[in-house]
Each structure stands twice: as structure tokens, then as C-alpha cells.
Amino acid sequence: MGGPDPRATSAGDTVVELHGVWKVYRSHQRSARLRDVVRNLVRPEIRRVEALRGVDLTVKRGEVVAYAGPNGAGKSTTIKLLSGLLAPDSGTVRALGMDPVRDRVRYVGRIGVVFGQRTELWWDHAVAASFEWKRVVWNVPRDRYERMLGVVRELLGLDDIFYATARELSLGQRMRADLALALVPEPEILLLDEPTLGLDVLARRRILEFIRQLNRERGVSVVVTSHDMAELEQLAGRIVLLHHGEIAFDGDFSELRRTLTRRRVLTIETANETPLSLNGAELVRSEGGRHEYAFDAEQVRLSDLLEQASALTEVLDVETHRPPIDDVVADLYEHWLRSPARHV
């Protein structure tokens, strides 16, 4: 099943709408040669970078949307547009029925934003001070603030760090505090740009579980970017892939797998530690008596490969599965690098 059809989405169910959105950056290119110093100042070369190229995107209330693509595809630009930090050069951006830039004062109090490479915490102050600042600046009613603060402190484990200064926190602790801070106003939309960047396995699991719980129990709409496809697949049913500023795919993860690859992985355990040579299969790795192969399921039948293996040696065990989603998408990115086509 693919992603929701924007035309079938009622206005009341839609929280994010991008129509024909273009965003262009202009970058000054400077020569490193000494003789070009004057030219760099007077007539610098300007490079035009089209970050988004006519993007149409609709997100429904309560939906979790994974937003992915190679570096420079336009992911962070989209999050900044939805945050009200940037305005589109053309096209329209609407969220919660508002223009994120023109209606910024009303709008920002109803969203939460987390950038994995930045922090909203005051560096030399206690974490608690940043939360109180948020309450005052965004005029969050005291009773609502205290209720939500109690929830996030417990679920994200902030009690041990709540009165420590932000500069004393580890990366995982800071990310948990930033996520909690974004949730203080009880946002209707949560925008997450690489929220688990650089975190260890335990910290990542904690944050992912909390985001799932927040969406399930409170119906918060989530748009999340990441380079970790397995992580995104845990969070979202729908994935939007960007390529050169255009939407190249919009659907669910199972459809993405079907669309992108016929590749299968076969693991054979044999009495012989020497890997077998199987026609139609590529040896990926071999350790002891376990040999892993990749093959095209539309070109080669699994039964034929097993028949070949059995003729060569005693087969002790067999496993077959689809490759990890990270491998699937990595193959897609490689294809994009080799091909001018933008859509899958």
C-alpha cells in the first residue's frame, strides 16, 4: 500500500501541506589563488543550488512520516521551512492551517522542533532553567506545563540531569533533554532532524520508544529525518525519499522494498568450511561453515541454488531473507549516482 493520496485527505485531517515548493540557495565560490583576491571581492562566482524543486507533500494528523535521502537532497531544508526558519522561493507551505513564517507567533507554540546537530538548551545554565524559559517565552499555562514536564521527566529519564548544566551533559543526555524541551508546549506536530545522530544503542532505543509512544498515545504528527533506514522503519509506516530536491518515492516500506530490489540473501551452513561456487549467486561472506550469498529472486530459483549446494557438499542448515533496509536504500543511492533518472 502506498502513501496517502493528498486528494483523498480532508482539510481537517491534514496538518502539513507543501505545494510546488522551490528553495534555492546562492553560494559564493572563491578562488584560493592569491591573484584572484580582488575578483573574489568584486565579482565573486555565484553557484546556484536548488535544494527543493517543486515539492508536493501532505501529512495527515497522527501520521509518522520518515523523510530520507542522500546528503544534500533537501531534507533539512524542508524541516526548516516547516519550522518557519525559512520561506520558500515559490510555492506554498501550510501547517496546522497557517503559514509558518507569516503566522510564526501563533504557529511555533503548536509545534516542537529538534535538530540533532543543535541544542536549544542554555549552555552554562541548569537544564531546568531552559525549561522555565520555554514556559515563560511561549506563555505555556502553568498547569499544562507542570503536567507535561512530569511526563517527559519520567519517560525520558531527566531527573538525574535536570539540575545539571547543559555543558556537562553527554550527547545522549542532551538529546533527551532537547526532545523533552520541544514537548513542553504539547505540540501537535513534532519535526525531528536527525534526532539520534551520534547516540549509542541504548540512547537511540530510548528516544525511538518515546517517539512511538508519544504518537500512539497523544496522536502527535511526526516528520523525522535520518540516514538510518532501520531506525526509520521502526518509527514510520510511510517513507518519503528525496533526490536532488524532488520526491522520488512516497509510500510504505514494504512497497519500497518491492519497488527497489529483487535481491535475496541465502545463508548455507555446510560441513565444509570452503565456500561453494553457486551459479547465479554471489558470495558475500564466509565464516567457518556458514556461507552467505546474494541472488536475484526473479532470475534464479532458490530450489536450484539448494540443489547445486547439496550436490557439492552436505548442507546442515539454510536461511533466506530479504537484505536489511539500509542495504536496499544504499543500492538505490548508488543507482541514483550512476543514472540521471530521479524517480523509482
Residue pairs with C-beta under 8 A, 6 or more apart in sequence:
1 251
1 252
1 254
1 255
2 250
2 251
2 252
2 255
3 238
3 240
3 250
3 251
3 252
4 58
4 60
4 63
4 238
6 14
6 17
6 56
6 58
9 58
9 60
12 61
13 60
13 61
14 58
14 59
14 60
14 61
15 59
15 60
15 61
15 63
15 95
15 96
15 188
15 189
15 221
16 57
16 58
16 59
16 82
16 94
16 95
16 189
16 221
16 223
17 57
17 58
17 59
17 92
17 93
17 94
17 95
18 55
18 56
18 57
18 58
18 78
18 81
18 91
18 92
18 93
18 94
19 56
19 91
19 92
20 54
20 55
20 56
20 90
20 91
20 92
21 52
21 54
21 55
21 56
21 57
21 81
21 88
21 90
21 91
21 92
21 93
22 50
22 52
22 53
22 54
22 55
22 88
22 89
22 90
22 91
23 50
23 51
23 52
23 74
23 77
23 81
23 86
23 88
23 89
23 245
24 48
24 49
24 50
24 51
24 89
25 48
25 49
25 51
26 46
26 47
26 48
26 49
27 46
27 47
27 49
28 44
28 45
28 46
28 47
29 44
29 45
29 46
29 47
30 36
30 40
30 44
30 45
31 39
31 40
31 45
50 244
50 245
51 72
51 74
51 77
51 245
52 74
52 77
52 78
52 81
52 88
52 245
53 244
53 245
53 246
54 91
54 246
55 74
55 78
55 91
55 242
55 245
55 246
55 247
56 247
57 78
57 240
57 247
57 250
59 65
59 221
59 223
60 221
61 188
61 219
61 221
62 215
62 219
62 220
62 221
63 221
63 222
63 238
64 211
64 215
64 221
64 222
64 224
64 235
64 236
64 237
64 238
65 222
65 223
65 224
65 236
65 238
65 239
65 240
66 224
66 225
66 226
66 232
66 233
66 235
66 236
66 238
66 239
66 240
67 75
67 78
67 79
67 223
67 224
67 225
67 239
67 240
67 242
68 75
68 225
68 226
68 227
68 229
68 232
68 239
68 240
68 241
68 242
68 329
69 75
69 241
69 242
69 243
69 248
70 243
70 333
70 336
73 242
73 243
73 244
73 245
74 242
74 244
74 245
75 193
75 225
75 242
76 115
76 193
76 225
77 86
78 223
78 242
79 113
79 115
79 191
79 193
79 223
79 225
80 86
81 87
81 88
81 93
81 100
82 93
82 95
82 100
82 111
82 189
82 191
82 223
83 100
83 108
83 111
83 113
83 191
84 100
84 101
84 104
84 107
84 108
86 101
87 93
87 101
92 99
93 99
93 100
93 101
95 107
95 111
95 189
96 107
96 110
96 111
96 188
96 189
98 106
98 107
99 107
100 107
108 138
109 138
109 139
109 140
109 185
110 185
110 187
110 188
110 189
111 187
111 188
111 189
111 190
111 191
112 182
112 183
112 185
112 187
112 189
112 190
112 191
113 182
113 190
113 191
113 192
113 193
114 175
114 178
114 179
114 182
114 190
114 191
114 192
114 193
114 195
115 193
115 194
116 175
116 192
116 193
116 194
116 195
116 196
116 197
116 198
117 193
117 194
117 197
119 166
119 174
119 178
120 130
120 134
120 178
120 181
120 182
121 127
121 130
121 166
121 169
121 174
121 177
121 178
121 181
122 129
122 130
122 133
122 166
123 165
123 166
123 167
124 165
124 166
124 167
125 165
125 166
126 162
126 163
126 164
126 165
127 158
127 161
127 162
127 163
127 164
127 165
127 166
127 169
127 177
128 162
128 163
130 166
130 177
130 181
131 149
131 180
131 181
131 184
134 140
134 181
134 184
134 185
135 142
135 145
135 184
138 184
138 185
140 184
140 185
144 186
145 184
148 183
148 184
148 185
148 186
149 184
151 183
152 158
152 179
152 180
152 183
152 184
153 159
153 162
153 180
155 210
155 213
156 176
156 177
156 179
156 180
156 206
156 207
156 210
157 176
157 206
158 176
158 177
158 180
161 169
161 173
161 176
161 177
166 174
166 177
169 177
171 198
171 199
171 203
172 199
172 200
172 202
172 203
175 195
175 196
175 199
175 203
175 207
176 203
176 206
176 207
179 192
179 195
179 207
179 210
179 211
182 190
183 190
183 214
186 218
187 220
188 220
188 221
189 220
189 221
189 222
189 223
190 211
190 214
190 220
190 221
190 222
190 223
190 224
191 222
191 223
192 211
192 222
192 223
192 224
192 225
193 224
193 225
194 225
194 226
194 227
195 207
195 211
195 224
195 226
196 203
196 204
196 207
196 208
196 226
196 228
196 231
199 207
204 231
208 231
208 234
208 235
211 222
211 224
211 235
212 234
212 235
214 220
214 222
215 221
215 222
222 235
222 236
224 232
224 235
224 236
226 232
228 326
229 324
229 325
229 326
229 328
229 329
230 324
230 325
230 326
232 239
233 239
233 253
233 325
236 253
237 252
237 253
238 250
238 251
238 252
239 249
239 250
239 251
239 252
239 253
239 256
240 247
240 249
240 250
241 247
241 248
241 249
241 250
241 256
241 329
241 332
241 344
242 248
243 336
243 342
243 343
244 342
246 342
246 343
248 336
248 342
248 343
248 344
249 256
249 259
249 343
249 344
251 259
253 325
256 325
256 328
256 329
257 322
257 325
257 328
259 344
260 328
260 329
260 331
260 332
260 344
261 322
261 323
261 328
261 331
262 296
262 297
262 298
262 299
263 294
263 295
263 296
263 297
263 322
263 323
263 327
263 328
263 331
264 294
264 295
264 296
264 297
264 302
264 320
264 321
264 322
264 323
265 284
265 292
265 293
265 294
265 320
265 321
265 322
265 323
266 281
266 292
266 293
266 294
266 295
266 302
266 305
266 318
266 319
266 320
267 290
267 291
267 292
267 293
267 318
267 319
267 320
268 276
268 290
268 291
268 293
268 306
268 309
268 315
268 317
268 318
269 289
269 290
269 291
269 315
269 316
269 317
269 318
270 276
270 289
270 291
270 309
270 313
270 314
270 315
270 316
271 289
271 313
271 314
271 316
272 289
272 313
272 314
273 286
273 288
273 289
275 283
275 286
275 291
276 291
276 308
276 309
276 312
276 313
277 283
278 293
278 305
278 308
278 309
279 308
280 295
280 296
280 299
280 300
280 304
280 305
281 293
281 294
281 295
281 300
281 305
282 293
282 294
282 295
283 291
283 292
283 293
284 292
284 293
284 294
285 291
285 292
286 292
289 316
293 305
294 323
295 302
295 305
302 320
306 315
306 318
309 315
322 328
332 344
336 342
